[in-house]
Amino acid sequence: MKPKVLFPLLVAFSLTTGIESIVWQRAIADTQNPKPICPENSPCRFPRRSGLTDIRVITPPRGSLLNPQPTLSWTPLADTQEYTVRLLRSGETIWELPNVRDTEIPYPANQSPLTPGINYELMVEADGKAGKSMFRLMTPSQAESVMAEVQEIRQKNLSVDEMALQLAEVYQDYDLMTAAIQTLTDAIDQNSQSLEVYQSLGNLYNRLELPRVAELVYQESLDLASSRQDIAGLAQAQIGLAKSFVAQEKLPQAVEALTAAYSHYQQLNNAELTPQVAQFLGEVYEMDNNYEEARRWYQDAKAGYEAIGAEQRIEYIEKVMRRLN
C-alpha cells in the first residue's frame, strides 16, 4: 500500500491536523488551467522571510476557526525539551502552560473554550525564541454559511478527489485552512492519484510559511508525476519545491529544481511558462549573489517574453537588469 503523506509529517512536526490562515493567491501552474509562475511586474520567487523564528505555530495559525478548543501544535526547536505556551487576548495572558514537553497538545480542558468573534494570540516560547499566531473563532452565523456550501458540494456526484478539491476551495474562501488541509490529506490517505490534490496541499503549506512541510508533499507529488512520466506534473512539483527551498534558504536545491522545471517546459514547448522559470532562476541566482548567472537567466527570460509579446514582463526584466548593470 502506498505510504500516507501524513506519516512523515507526523514524524517531523507532530502534525495531526491541518493549518488555518488567510489564503495567499495561487501562483503555481496546474495542468488543466496553467497559471503564471511569476506575477507581472513582480518577482516570481517565494521570498525568504526576515525575522522568522525557529518555532512556527502550526495549529491554529492566523485566520478563522470552527473548533472552540483547537489542537495546539508547532514546529520543534532543535535541542529544546520544554516550551511555554500562552493564550493571549488584547495583549493580556488568559492562560499559560509552562514546561510543555510535546510539540502538539490538546486545548486545555480546564480552560474556557474560545469565544466567537474575539481575536486571540497563541504564543510558544523556548530558549529565548518564540512563535505566535492570531486567530478568531467563527460566529454561529458564519459557520452556518460555511456548512451550507459544504453540504451543497457533498450532495453532488463527485469523485473523492474532485470532492476534496471543491471542499478545500470553499474552506479557503472562508479562511478555514485546517479544514481545507485535512480534506486534502484525507483524500491522499485514501490513496489519491490526483496530482492536483498533492499540488494544492503543497501550495497551502507554502502559503502558510511552512516550507519544510510543503517540501515533503511536493516530493510526493514529484514521485507520483515521475511514475506516470507526466512532464507537466513534474514541472509543477519542481516549481513548488523551488519555492519551499527558497523559503528555507536552500538556494542550490532551488536552482536544481528550477533547472529541471525549465527543461520540462522547454520539452513541452510552453512558450509562456519557460521564460517565467528563467526569470525565477535569475532571481535565485541574484539572491545567491551570483550576478553573472542571474544576468544570463534574466536575458533568457527577456528573449522568451519578447517572443510572445509580453510587454509588461519585458519592462520588468529590463528594470531588473538595469539594477544589476
BATOR-358715 format. One record per residue: residue number from 1; x, y, z of N, C-alpha, C in turn. Coordinates in nm, 2 decimals, padded with zeros to 4 digits. Atoms other than C-alpha are relative to their C-alpha. Layout:
N
NUM;X;Y;Z;X;Y;Z;X;Y;Z
...
This chain:
325
1;00.08;-00.12;00.00;00.00;00.00;00.00;00.09;00.12;00.00
2;-00.07;-00.13;00.01;00.12;00.35;-00.08;00.01;00.07;00.13
3;-00.01;-00.07;-00.13;00.26;00.53;00.23;-00.09;00.13;00.00
4;00.08;-00.13;-00.01;00.04;00.81;00.36;00.09;00.12;00.02
5;-00.08;-00.12;-00.01;00.17;01.16;00.32;00.01;00.05;00.14
6;00.00;-00.06;-00.14;00.07;01.25;00.68;00.10;-00.07;00.09
7;-00.09;00.07;-00.09;00.31;00.99;00.82;00.13;00.07;00.02
8;-00.12;-00.08;-00.02;00.63;01.18;00.75;-00.02;00.13;00.07
9;00.03;-00.13;-00.06;00.46;01.50;00.86;-00.01;-00.02;00.15
10;00.01;00.03;-00.14;00.37;01.34;01.19;00.13;-00.02;00.07
11;-00.14;00.02;-00.05;00.73;01.23;01.24;00.07;00.13;00.02
12;-00.08;-00.12;00.00;00.88;01.56;01.15;-00.06;00.11;00.09
13;00.06;-00.12;-00.07;00.63;01.80;01.31;-00.11;-00.03;00.10
14;00.11;00.04;-00.09;00.39;01.61;01.54;-00.13;00.06;-00.05
15;00.11;-00.06;00.06;00.12;01.71;01.30;-00.11;-00.10;-00.02
16;00.12;00.09;00.03;-00.23;01.55;01.30;-00.11;00.07;-00.06
17;00.10;-00.07;00.06;-00.44;01.83;01.18;00.06;00.10;-00.10
18;-00.05;-00.09;00.09;-00.41;02.09;00.91;00.02;00.14;00.05
19;-00.04;-00.13;-00.04;-00.34;02.46;00.92;-00.12;00.10;-00.04
20;00.10;-00.10;00.04;-00.57;02.77;00.91;00.07;00.13;-00.01
21;-00.07;-00.12;00.03;-00.46;03.10;00.77;-00.08;00.08;-00.11
22;00.05;-00.08;00.12;-00.55;03.38;00.53;00.06;-00.05;-00.12
23;-00.04;00.06;00.12;-00.53;03.25;00.18;00.09;00.09;-00.08
24;-00.08;-00.08;00.10;-00.25;03.37;-00.05;-00.04;-00.04;-00.14
25;00.04;00.03;00.14;-00.32;03.39;-00.42;00.09;-00.11;-00.06
26;-00.08;00.11;00.06;-00.22;03.07;-00.60;00.09;00.05;-00.11
27;-00.10;-00.05;00.10;00.09;03.11;-00.82;00.07;-00.11;-00.07
28;-00.07;00.11;00.06;00.18;02.76;-00.93;-00.09;-00.04;-00.12
29;00.08;00.04;00.12;00.07;02.64;-01.28;-00.06;-00.14;00.02
30;00.05;00.13;-00.01;-00.17;02.35;-01.29;-00.02;-00.05;-00.15
31;00.00;00.06;00.13;-00.21;02.11;-01.58;-00.11;00.04;-00.09
32;00.12;-00.03;00.08;-00.56;02.18;-01.69;-00.01;00.15;-00.04
33;00.03;-00.15;00.02;-00.56;02.56;-01.65;00.13;00.07;00.05
34;-00.12;-00.06;-00.04;-00.20;02.69;-01.64;-00.01;00.14;00.05
35;00.00;-00.14;-00.06;-00.15;03.00;-01.42;00.15;00.04;00.00
36;-00.13;-00.05;00.00;00.15;03.23;-01.42;00.08;-00.05;00.12
37;-00.09;00.03;-00.11;00.45;03.12;-01.21;00.04;00.14;00.06
38;-00.04;-00.13;-00.04;00.56;03.49;-01.20;-00.10;00.10;-00.02
39;00.10;-00.11;00.03;00.31;03.77;-01.15;00.07;00.11;-00.08
40;-00.06;-00.11;00.08;00.36;04.06;-01.39;00.05;00.11;00.09
41;-00.05;-00.11;-00.08;00.58;04.34;-01.26;00.04;-00.03;00.14
42;-00.04;00.04;-00.14;00.69;04.15;-00.95;00.08;-00.13;-00.01
43;-00.09;00.12;00.00;00.93;03.87;-00.85;-00.08;-00.13;-00.01
44;00.06;00.13;00.00;00.85;03.50;-00.91;00.01;-00.07;00.13
45;-00.04;00.09;-00.11;01.01;03.37;-00.60;-00.09;00.01;00.12
46;00.06;00.00;-00.13;00.85;03.27;-00.28;00.11;00.06;00.10
47;-00.11;-00.07;-00.07;01.06;03.53;-00.07;00.04;-00.06;00.13
48;-00.05;00.03;-00.14;01.27;03.45;00.23;-00.06;00.10;00.09
49;00.06;-00.09;-00.10;01.11;03.59;00.54;00.10;00.04;00.10
50;-00.09;-00.04;-00.10;01.33;03.80;00.75;-00.06;00.00;00.14
51;00.05;-00.01;-00.14;01.30;03.78;01.13;-00.09;-00.12;00.04
52;00.08;00.11;-00.04;01.13;03.44;01.13;00.07;-00.08;00.12
53;-00.06;00.08;-00.11;01.19;03.24;01.45;00.00;-00.15;-00.04
54;-00.01;00.14;00.03;01.27;02.87;01.45;-00.12;-00.07;00.05
55;00.13;00.06;-00.04;00.94;02.80;01.62;-00.11;00.05;-00.09
56;00.11;-00.04;00.08;00.64;02.81;01.39;-00.12;-00.06;00.05
57;00.13;00.05;-00.05;00.29;02.77;01.52;-00.07;-00.07;-00.12
58;00.06;00.08;00.11;00.12;02.50;01.30;-00.16;00.01;00.02
59;00.14;-00.02;-00.02;-00.23;02.50;01.46;-00.02;00.06;00.14
60;00.06;-00.07;00.12;-00.40;02.73;01.48;00.08;00.12;-00.03
61;-00.06;-00.13;00.04;-00.23;03.00;01.28;-00.10;00.11;-00.02
62;00.09;-00.11;00.02;-00.38;03.33;01.18;-00.12;-00.04;-00.09
63;00.12;00.03;00.08;-00.73;03.31;01.03;-00.12;-00.03;00.09
64;00.12;00.04;-00.07;-01.06;03.16;01.13;-00.01;-00.14;00.04
65;00.01;00.13;-00.06;-01.16;02.86;01.33;-00.15;-00.04;00.01
66;00.14;00.05;-00.03;-01.47;02.64;01.36;00.00;-00.07;00.14
67;-00.01;00.07;-00.13;-01.35;02.45;01.67;00.04;00.09;00.11
68;-00.03;-00.09;-00.11;-01.36;02.64;02.00;00.11;-00.05;00.09
69;-00.11;00.06;-00.08;-01.10;02.40;02.15;00.10;-00.07;-00.09
70;-00.09;00.05;00.11;-00.84;02.36;01.87;00.12;-00.07;00.06
71;-00.13;00.06;-00.03;-00.54;02.13;01.89;00.11;00.11;-00.02
72;-00.11;-00.10;00.01;-00.22;02.34;01.95;00.12;-00.08;-00.03
73;-00.12;00.07;00.04;00.09;02.24;01.77;00.10;00.10;-00.07
74;-00.11;-00.08;00.05;00.42;02.39;01.65;00.12;-00.08;-00.04
75;-00.11;00.07;00.05;00.74;02.30;01.48;00.11;00.00;00.12
76;-00.09;00.02;-00.11;01.01;02.17;01.72;00.13;00.09;-00.02
77;-00.13;-00.08;-00.01;01.32;02.38;01.82;00.11;-00.10;00.03
78;-00.10;00.10;-00.02;01.64;02.18;01.80;00.06;00.01;00.14
79;-00.07;00.01;-00.13;01.79;02.07;02.13;-00.09;00.06;00.11
80;00.08;-00.06;-00.10;01.49;02.20;02.32;-00.10;-00.11;00.05
81;00.08;00.10;-00.06;01.30;01.99;02.57;-00.13;00.05;00.05
82;00.12;-00.06;-00.06;01.04;02.23;02.71;-00.04;00.13;-00.06
83;00.05;-00.12;00.06;00.82;02.50;02.58;-00.10;00.07;00.10
84;00.11;-00.07;-00.07;00.59;02.77;02.74;-00.10;00.04;-00.10
85;00.11;-00.03;00.10;00.25;02.80;02.57;-00.09;00.10;00.07
86;00.09;-00.10;-00.06;00.04;03.11;02.63;-00.11;00.04;-00.10
87;00.11;-00.05;00.08;-00.30;03.22;02.50;-00.03;00.14;00.05
88;00.02;-00.14;-00.03;-00.35;03.60;02.49;-00.12;00.06;-00.07
89;00.11;-00.08;00.06;-00.64;03.84;02.43;00.03;00.14;00.03
90;-00.04;-00.14;-00.02;-00.57;04.21;02.37;00.13;00.02;00.08
91;-00.14;-00.02;-00.06;-00.21;04.16;02.48;00.01;-00.06;00.14
92;00.00;00.06;-00.14;-00.31;04.00;02.82;-00.01;-00.15;00.00
93;00.00;00.15;-00.01;-00.24;03.64;02.91;-00.13;-00.05;00.06
94;00.12;00.07;-00.05;-00.56;03.43;02.95;00.04;-00.12;00.08
95;-00.06;00.11;-00.07;-00.37;03.12;03.05;00.14;-00.04;-00.05
96;-00.14;00.03;00.03;-00.02;02.98;03.05;00.03;-00.14;00.04
97;-00.04;00.14;-00.03;00.12;02.63;03.03;00.16;-00.01;00.00
98;-00.15;00.01;00.00;00.49;02.61;03.14;00.04;-00.15;-00.01
99;-00.06;00.14;00.00;00.72;02.31;03.09;-00.07;-00.10;-00.08
100;00.06;00.09;00.09;00.54;02.16;02.80;00.10;-00.07;-00.08
101;-00.11;00.08;00.06;00.75;01.87;02.66;-00.04;-00.05;-00.14
102;00.04;00.04;00.13;00.54;01.79;02.35;-00.01;00.12;-00.10
103;00.02;-00.11;00.09;00.50;01.99;02.03;-00.14;00.00;-00.06
104;00.14;00.00;00.03;00.13;01.91;02.00;-00.07;-00.04;00.12
105;00.08;00.02;-00.12;-00.12;01.93;02.28;-00.14;00.03;-00.02
106;00.15;-00.04;00.01;-00.50;01.94;02.32;-00.02;00.13;00.07
107;00.04;-00.12;-00.07;-00.66;02.26;02.42;-00.03;-00.03;00.14
108;00.01;00.03;-00.14;-00.65;02.27;02.80;-00.15;-00.02;00.04
109;00.14;00.03;-00.04;-00.97;02.10;02.93;-00.05;00.09;00.11
110;00.04;-00.08;-00.11;-00.97;02.32;03.24;-00.01;00.15;-00.03
111;00.02;-00.14;00.04;-00.98;02.64;03.04;-00.12;00.02;-00.08
112;00.12;-00.03;00.07;-01.28;02.81;02.89;00.03;00.00;-00.15
113;-00.01;00.00;00.15;-01.33;02.75;02.51;00.01;00.14;-00.05
114;00.00;-00.13;00.06;-01.27;03.03;02.27;-00.14;00.06;-00.02
115;00.13;-00.07;00.02;-01.54;03.29;02.23;-00.01;00.05;-00.14
116;00.01;-00.04;00.14;-01.67;03.36;01.88;00.02;00.15;-00.01
117;-00.02;-00.14;00.04;-01.56;03.68;01.72;00.10;00.08;00.08
118;-00.10;-00.06;-00.08;-01.28;03.75;01.97;00.14;-00.03;-00.06
119;-00.13;00.03;00.05;-00.92;03.79;01.84;00.09;-00.06;00.12
120;-00.09;00.07;-00.10;-00.67;03.56;02.02;00.14;-00.01;-00.06
121;-00.14;00.02;00.05;-00.30;03.52;02.00;00.06;-00.12;00.08
122;-00.07;00.11;-00.06;-00.12;03.19;02.07;00.15;00.02;-00.01
123;-00.14;-00.02;00.00;00.25;03.22;02.17;00.07;-00.12;00.06
124;-00.08;00.11;-00.04;00.50;02.94;02.20;00.14;00.05;00.02
125;-00.14;-00.05;-00.03;00.84;03.02;02.36;00.09;-00.10;00.06
126;-00.10;00.09;-00.05;01.16;02.84;02.43;00.14;00.06;-00.03
127;-00.14;-00.04;00.02;01.53;02.93;02.47;00.01;00.14;-00.06
128;-00.01;-00.14;00.05;01.46;03.30;02.40;-00.06;00.02;-00.14
129;00.07;-00.01;00.13;01.27;03.23;02.08;-00.14;-00.02;00.01
130;00.15;00.01;-00.01;00.90;03.25;02.01;-00.06;-00.01;-00.14
131;00.09;00.00;00.12;00.64;03.16;01.75;-00.14;00.04;00.05
132;00.14;-00.04;-00.04;00.29;03.31;01.75;-00.09;00.01;-00.12
133;00.10;-00.01;00.10;-00.03;03.33;01.56;-00.12;00.07;00.06
134;00.12;-00.07;-00.04;-00.35;03.53;01.57;-00.12;-00.06;-00.07
135;00.12;00.07;00.06;-00.70;03.38;01.51;-00.12;00.04;00.07
136;00.13;-00.02;-00.06;-01.06;03.40;01.59;-00.10;-00.11;-00.03
137;00.10;00.10;00.02;-01.35;03.16;01.63;-00.11;00.06;-00.08
138;00.12;-00.04;00.08;-01.63;03.19;01.37;-00.12;00.02;00.09
139;00.13;-00.01;-00.07;-01.96;03.31;01.49;-00.10;-00.11;-00.05
140;00.09;00.10;00.05;-02.25;03.07;01.46;-00.06;00.02;-00.14
141;00.06;-00.03;00.14;-02.40;03.25;01.16;00.10;-00.02;-00.11
142;-00.11;00.03;00.10;-02.06;03.24;00.98;00.01;-00.15;-00.02
143;-00.01;00.15;00.01;-02.03;02.87;01.05;-00.11;-00.06;-00.08
144;00.12;00.05;00.07;-02.38;02.81;00.92;00.02;00.02;-00.15
145;-00.02;-00.03;00.14;-02.29;02.98;00.59;00.10;-00.10;-00.06
146;-00.10;00.09;00.05;-01.99;02.76;00.55;-00.06;-00.14;-00.02
147;00.05;00.13;00.00;-02.17;02.44;00.63;-00.11;-00.02;-00.11
148;00.10;00.00;00.11;-02.45;02.53;00.38;00.07;-00.03;-00.13
149;-00.07;00.02;00.12;-02.20;02.54;00.10;00.07;-00.14;00.00
150;-00.06;00.13;-00.01;-02.02;02.23;00.22;-00.10;-00.11;-00.03
151;00.11;00.10;00.03;-02.35;02.04;00.22;-00.04;-00.01;-00.14
152;00.04;00.00;00.14;-02.43;02.15;-00.13;00.10;-00.07;-00.08
153;-00.10;00.08;00.08;-02.10;02.01;-00.26;-00.01;-00.15;00.03
154;00.01;00.14;-00.04;-02.14;01.69;-00.07;-00.11;-00.07;-00.07
155;00.11;00.06;00.07;-02.47;01.63;-00.25;00.02;-00.03;-00.14
156;-00.04;00.02;00.14;-02.30;01.63;-00.59;00.06;-00.14;-00.02
157;-00.06;00.13;00.03;-02.20;01.32;-00.76;00.14;00.01;-00.05
158;-00.14;-00.03;00.03;-01.82;01.38;-00.74;00.09;-00.11;00.04
159;-00.10;00.10;-00.05;-01.52;01.16;-00.72;00.06;00.05;00.13
160;-00.06;-00.04;-00.13;-01.33;01.16;-00.39;00.10;00.12;-00.02
161;-00.09;-00.11;00.02;-01.06;01.38;-00.54;-00.06;00.13;-00.03
162;00.07;-00.12;00.04;-01.29;01.63;-00.70;-00.08;00.06;00.12
163;00.06;-00.05;-00.12;-01.49;01.65;-00.38;00.09;00.07;00.09
164;-00.10;-00.06;-00.09;-01.18;01.72;-00.18;00.04;00.13;-00.05
165;-00.04;-00.13;00.06;-01.07;01.99;-00.42;-00.10;00.11;00.02
166;00.10;-00.10;-00.01;-01.40;02.17;-00.42;-00.03;00.04;00.14
167;00.02;-00.03;-00.14;-01.44;02.14;-00.04;00.11;00.09;00.05
168;-00.12;-00.08;-00.05;-01.09;02.27;00.01;-00.01;00.15;-00.05
169;00.02;-00.13;00.05;-01.17;02.57;-00.21;-00.10;00.08;00.08
170;00.10;-00.07;-00.09;-01.48;02.66;00.00;00.07;00.03;00.13
171;-00.06;-00.03;-00.13;-01.28;02.63;00.32;00.10;00.11;-00.01
172;-00.10;-00.11;00.02;-01.01;02.85;00.18;-00.07;00.14;-00.01
173;00.07;-00.12;00.02;-01.27;03.11;00.08;-00.04;00.06;00.14
174;00.03;-00.04;-00.13;-01.36;03.13;00.45;00.11;00.00;00.10
175;-00.12;00.00;-00.09;-01.00;03.12;00.58;00.01;-00.12;00.09
176;00.00;00.12;-00.09;-01.07;02.77;00.73;00.10;-00.10;-00.06
177;-00.11;00.08;00.06;-00.73;02.62;00.64;00.02;-00.13;00.06
178;-00.01;00.14;-00.06;-00.74;02.34;00.89;-00.09;-00.09;-00.07
179;00.10;00.09;00.07;-01.05;02.20;00.72;00.05;-00.02;-00.14
180;-00.05;00.02;00.14;-00.90;02.26;00.38;00.11;-00.10;-00.01
181;-00.11;00.09;00.01;-00.58;02.08;00.45;-00.04;-00.14;00.05
182;00.05;00.13;-00.04;-00.75;01.80;00.64;-00.08;-00.07;-00.11
183;00.07;00.06;00.11;-00.98;01.74;00.35;00.09;-00.05;-00.11
184;-00.09;00.05;00.11;-00.69;01.71;00.10;00.08;-00.11;00.06
185;-00.08;00.11;-00.05;-00.49;01.49;00.33;-00.09;-00.13;00.02
186;00.09;00.12;00.00;-00.79;01.26;00.38;-00.01;-00.06;-00.14
187;00.00;00.06;00.14;-00.81;01.22;00.00;00.13;-00.07;-00.03
188;-00.13;00.07;00.02;-00.44;01.13;-00.01;00.01;-00.12;00.08
189;00.00;00.12;-00.08;-00.49;00.89;00.28;-00.08;-00.11;-00.07
190;00.08;00.10;00.08;-00.75;00.72;00.05;00.07;-00.04;-00.13
191;-00.08;00.04;00.12;-00.47;00.66;-00.20;-00.03;00.08;-00.12
192;00.02;-00.09;00.12;-00.54;00.96;-00.42;00.11;-00.01;-00.10
193;-00.10;-00.01;00.10;-00.36;00.96;-00.75;-00.01;00.13;-00.08
194;00.02;-00.13;00.06;-00.45;01.32;-00.83;00.11;00.09;00.03
195;-00.11;-00.09;-00.02;-00.15;01.54;-00.88;-00.06;00.14;00.05
196;00.05;-00.13;-00.04;-00.38;01.84;-00.83;-00.03;00.00;00.15
197;00.01;00.01;-00.14;-00.46;01.72;-00.48;00.13;00.02;00.07
198;-00.13;-00.01;-00.06;-00.10;01.69;-00.39;00.05;00.15;-00.02
199;-00.05;-00.14;00.02;-00.01;02.03;-00.55;-00.08;00.10;00.09
200;00.08;-00.09;-00.08;-00.30;02.20;-00.37;00.05;00.00;00.14
201;-00.04;00.02;-00.14;-00.18;02.06;-00.04;00.14;00.07;00.02
202;-00.13;-00.06;-00.01;00.18;02.16;-00.10;-00.01;00.16;-00.01
203;00.02;-00.14;00.01;00.07;02.51;-00.21;-00.05;00.06;00.13
204;00.06;-00.05;-00.13;-00.13;02.56;00.11;00.11;00.01;00.10
205;-00.11;-00.01;-00.10;00.17;02.47;00.33;00.10;00.11;-00.04
206;-00.09;-00.11;00.04;00.39;02.70;00.13;-00.05;00.14;00.03
207;00.06;-00.13;-00.03;00.15;02.99;00.16;-00.01;00.02;00.15
208;00.00;-00.01;-00.14;00.13;02.92;00.53;00.13;00.01;00.07
209;-00.14;-00.02;-00.05;00.50;02.97;00.56;00.05;-00.12;00.08
210;-00.05;00.13;-00.06;00.56;02.60;00.65;00.07;-00.07;-00.11
211;-00.06;00.06;00.12;00.80;02.52;00.37;00.06;-00.14;00.02
212;-00.05;00.13;-00.02;00.96;02.22;00.53;-00.11;-00.11;-00.01
213;00.11;00.09;00.02;00.62;02.05;00.54;-00.04;00.00;-00.15
214;00.04;-00.01;00.14;00.54;02.17;00.19;00.10;-00.08;-00.09
215;-00.10;00.07;00.07;00.87;02.02;00.07;-00.03;-00.15;-00.01
216;00.03;00.14;-00.01;00.76;01.67;00.18;-00.12;-00.03;-00.09
217;00.11;00.02;00.08;00.43;01.70;00.00;00.03;00.01;-00.15
218;-00.04;-00.01;00.14;00.58;01.83;-00.32;00.09;-00.12;-00.05
219;-00.08;00.12;00.04;00.83;01.54;-00.32;-00.09;-00.12;-00.03
220;00.10;00.10;00.03;00.53;01.30;-00.30;-00.06;00.02;-00.14
221;00.06;-00.04;00.13;00.38;01.49;-00.60;00.10;-00.03;-00.11
222;-00.10;00.03;00.09;00.71;01.46;-00.78;00.02;-00.15;-00.03
223;-00.01;00.14;00.02;00.73;01.09;-00.73;-00.12;-00.06;-00.08
224;00.11;00.05;00.07;00.38;01.04;-00.85;00.00;00.04;-00.15
225;-00.02;-00.04;00.14;00.44;01.25;-01.16;00.10;-00.08;-00.08
226;-00.11;00.08;00.06;00.76;01.06;-01.23;-00.05;-00.14;-00.04
227;00.05;00.13;00.03;00.58;00.73;-01.21;-00.09;-00.01;-00.12
228;00.09;-00.01;00.11;00.34;00.85;-01.47;00.07;00.05;-00.13
229;-00.07;-00.07;00.10;00.60;01.02;-01.68;-00.08;00.12;-00.05
230;00.09;-00.12;00.02;00.38;01.33;-01.65;00.10;00.12;00.00
231;-00.10;-00.11;00.01;00.62;01.61;-01.77;-00.06;00.13;00.06
232;00.06;-00.12;-00.06;00.38;01.89;-01.68;-00.01;-00.01;00.15
233;00.01;00.02;-00.14;00.32;01.74;-01.34;00.14;00.01;00.07
234;-00.14;-00.01;-00.06;00.70;01.71;-01.28;00.04;00.15;00.01
235;-00.03;-00.14;00.00;00.74;02.08;-01.37;-00.07;00.07;00.11
236;00.07;-00.06;-00.11;00.47;02.18;-01.13;00.06;-00.02;00.14
237;-00.06;00.04;-00.13;00.62;01.99;-00.84;00.13;00.06;00.02
238;-00.13;-00.07;-00.02;00.96;02.13;-00.91;-00.01;00.15;00.03
239;00.02;-00.14;-00.03;00.83;02.48;-00.91;-00.03;00.02;00.15
240;00.03;00.00;-00.14;00.67;02.41;-00.57;00.12;-00.02;00.09
241;-00.12;00.03;-00.08;00.98;02.26;-00.44;00.10;00.12;00.01
242;-00.09;-00.12;00.00;01.19;02.56;-00.55;-00.05;00.11;00.09
243;00.05;-00.10;-00.09;00.96;02.79;-00.36;00.02;-00.04;00.14
244;-00.03;00.05;-00.13;00.99;02.58;-00.05;00.15;00.01;00.04
245;-00.15;-00.01;-00.02;01.37;02.57;-00.09;00.04;00.14;00.02
246;-00.03;-00.14;-00.02;01.39;02.94;-00.13;-00.04;00.05;00.14
247;00.04;-00.04;-00.13;01.19;03.00;00.18;00.09;-00.06;00.11
248;-00.09;00.06;-00.10;01.43;02.77;00.37;00.15;00.04;-00.03
249;-00.13;-00.05;00.04;01.73;02.95;00.21;00.09;-00.12;-00.05
250;-00.07;00.11;00.07;01.83;02.63;00.03;00.02;00.03;-00.15
251;00.00;-00.05;00.13;01.93;02.81;-00.28;00.06;-00.09;-00.11
252;-00.05;00.10;00.10;02.14;02.54;-00.46;-00.11;-00.10;-00.04
253;00.11;00.09;00.03;01.84;02.30;-00.43;-00.10;00.07;-00.08
254;00.10;-00.08;00.08;01.61;02.57;-00.56;00.05;00.01;-00.15
255;-00.06;00.00;00.14;01.84;02.61;-00.87;-00.02;-00.13;-00.07
256;00.01;00.13;00.06;01.84;02.24;-00.93;-00.14;-00.03;-00.04
257;00.14;00.03;00.03;01.46;02.21;-00.91;-00.05;00.09;-00.12
258;00.04;-00.09;00.10;01.41;02.52;-01.13;00.06;-00.04;-00.14
259;-00.06;00.04;00.12;01.66;02.40;-01.39;-00.07;-00.12;-00.06
260;00.08;00.12;00.05;01.47;02.07;-01.42;-00.13;00.05;-00.05
261;00.13;-00.05;00.05;01.14;02.26;-01.45;00.01;00.07;-00.13
262;-00.03;-00.07;00.12;01.29;02.48;-01.72;00.01;-00.10;-00.12
263;-00.02;00.11;00.11;01.39;02.17;-01.92;-00.13;-00.06;-00.03
264;00.13;00.06;00.03;01.05;02.02;-01.88;-00.10;00.09;-00.08
265;00.08;-00.09;00.07;00.87;02.33;-02.00;00.05;00.02;-00.14
266;-00.05;00.00;00.13;01.10;02.35;-02.29;-00.04;-00.12;-00.08
267;00.04;00.12;00.07;01.02;01.99;-02.38;-00.15;00.01;-00.04
268;00.14;-00.01;00.03;00.65;02.08;-02.37;-00.03;00.12;-00.10
269;00.01;-00.12;00.08;00.72;02.39;-02.59;-00.10;00.10;00.06
270;00.09;-00.09;-00.07;00.54;02.60;-02.33;00.07;00.14;00.00
271;-00.07;-00.13;00.02;00.64;02.95;-02.45;-00.04;00.10;00.11
272;00.05;-00.09;-00.11;00.45;03.12;-02.16;00.08;-00.03;00.13
273;-00.06;00.03;-00.13;00.60;02.94;-01.86;00.15;-00.02;-00.01
274;-00.14;00.02;00.01;00.95;02.86;-01.99;00.08;00.13;00.04
275;-00.08;-00.12;-00.04;01.07;03.23;-01.96;-00.03;00.04;00.14
276;00.02;-00.03;-00.14;00.90;03.26;-01.63;00.09;-00.07;00.10
277;-00.10;00.08;-00.08;01.11;02.98;-01.49;00.14;00.06;-00.01
278;-00.13;-00.06;00.02;01.41;03.15;-01.64;00.01;00.13;00.09
279;00.01;-00.12;-00.08;01.31;03.47;-01.46;00.02;-00.04;00.15
280;-00.02;00.05;-00.14;01.28;03.27;-01.13;00.14;-00.04;00.02
281;-00.14;00.04;-00.01;01.62;03.12;-01.19;00.09;00.13;00.02
282;-00.07;-00.12;-00.01;01.76;03.47;-01.24;-00.01;00.06;00.14
283;00.02;-00.05;-00.13;01.61;03.58;-00.91;00.07;-00.08;00.11
284;-00.07;00.08;-00.09;01.75;03.29;-00.72;00.15;00.02;00.00
285;-00.14;-00.03;00.01;02.10;03.34;-00.86;00.03;00.14;00.06
286;-00.02;-00.13;-00.05;02.07;03.71;-00.77;00.00;00.00;00.15
287;00.01;00.01;-00.15;01.97;03.62;-00.41;00.13;-00.07;00.05
288;-00.12;00.07;-00.04;02.28;03.40;-00.40;00.13;00.08;-00.04
289;-00.11;-00.10;00.04;02.50;03.70;-00.53;00.08;-00.05;-00.11
290;-00.06;00.05;00.12;02.58;03.51;-00.85;-00.06;00.09;-00.11
291;00.07;-00.09;00.09;02.51;03.81;-01.07;00.03;-00.03;-00.15
292;-00.02;00.04;00.13;02.67;03.67;-01.38;-00.11;-00.10;-00.05
293;00.11;00.10;00.04;02.43;03.37;-01.39;-00.14;00.07;00.01
294;00.13;-00.07;-00.01;02.14;03.60;-01.28;-00.02;00.08;-00.13
295;00.02;-00.07;00.12;02.20;03.82;-01.58;-00.03;-00.09;-00.12
296;00.02;00.10;00.11;02.22;03.52;-01.81;-00.14;-00.05;-00.01
297;00.13;00.05;00.00;01.89;03.39;-01.70;-00.11;00.11;-00.02
298;00.09;-00.11;00.03;01.72;03.73;-01.70;00.00;00.03;-00.15
299;-00.01;-00.02;00.15;01.84;03.77;-02.06;-00.08;-00.11;-00.07
300;00.08;00.11;00.06;01.69;03.43;-02.14;-00.15;00.03;00.02
301;00.14;-00.03;-00.02;01.36;03.53;-01.98;-00.05;00.11;-00.09
302;00.04;-00.11;00.08;01.36;03.86;-02.17;-00.03;-00.05;-00.15
303;00.01;00.05;00.13;01.41;03.68;-02.50;-00.13;-00.08;-00.02
304;00.13;00.08;00.00;01.12;03.44;-02.42;-00.12;00.09;00.01
305;00.12;-00.09;-00.01;00.89;03.73;-02.32;-00.01;00.08;-00.14
306;00.01;-00.07;00.13;00.98;03.91;-02.65;-00.06;-00.08;-00.10
307;00.05;00.10;00.10;00.89;03.60;-02.85;-00.16;00.00;00.01
308;00.15;00.01;-00.02;00.53;03.61;-02.70;-00.06;00.14;00.02
309;00.06;-00.14;-00.01;00.49;03.99;-02.68;-00.05;00.03;00.13
310;00.04;-00.03;-00.14;00.47;04.00;-02.30;00.06;00.13;00.04
311;-00.07;-00.13;-00.02;00.54;04.38;-02.28;00.02;00.03;00.15
312;-00.02;-00.04;-00.15;00.48;04.42;-01.90;00.12;-00.08;00.06
313;-00.10;00.08;-00.05;00.71;04.13;-01.83;00.14;00.04;-00.05
314;-00.13;-00.06;00.05;00.98;04.27;-02.06;00.04;00.12;00.07
315;-00.03;-00.12;-00.07;00.96;04.60;-01.89;00.06;-00.03;00.14
316;-00.04;00.03;-00.13;01.00;04.44;-01.55;00.15;-00.06;-00.01
317;-00.14;00.06;00.01;01.31;04.23;-01.66;00.10;00.11;-00.04
318;-00.09;-00.11;00.03;01.47;04.54;-01.82;00.03;00.08;00.12
319;-00.03;-00.07;-00.13;01.43;04.72;-01.49;00.09;-00.07;00.09
320;-00.09;00.09;-00.09;01.59;04.43;-01.30;00.14;00.00;-00.05
321;-00.14;00.01;00.06;01.88;04.41;-01.55;00.07;00.14;00.02
322;-00.07;-00.13;-00.02;01.95;04.79;-01.52;00.05;00.01;00.14
323;-00.05;00.00;-00.14;01.98;04.74;-01.15;00.13;-00.08;00.02
324;-00.12;00.09;-00.01;02.24;04.46;-01.20;00.12;00.05;-00.07
325;-00.11;-00.05;00.09;02.45;04.65;-01.46;00.07;00.12;00.06
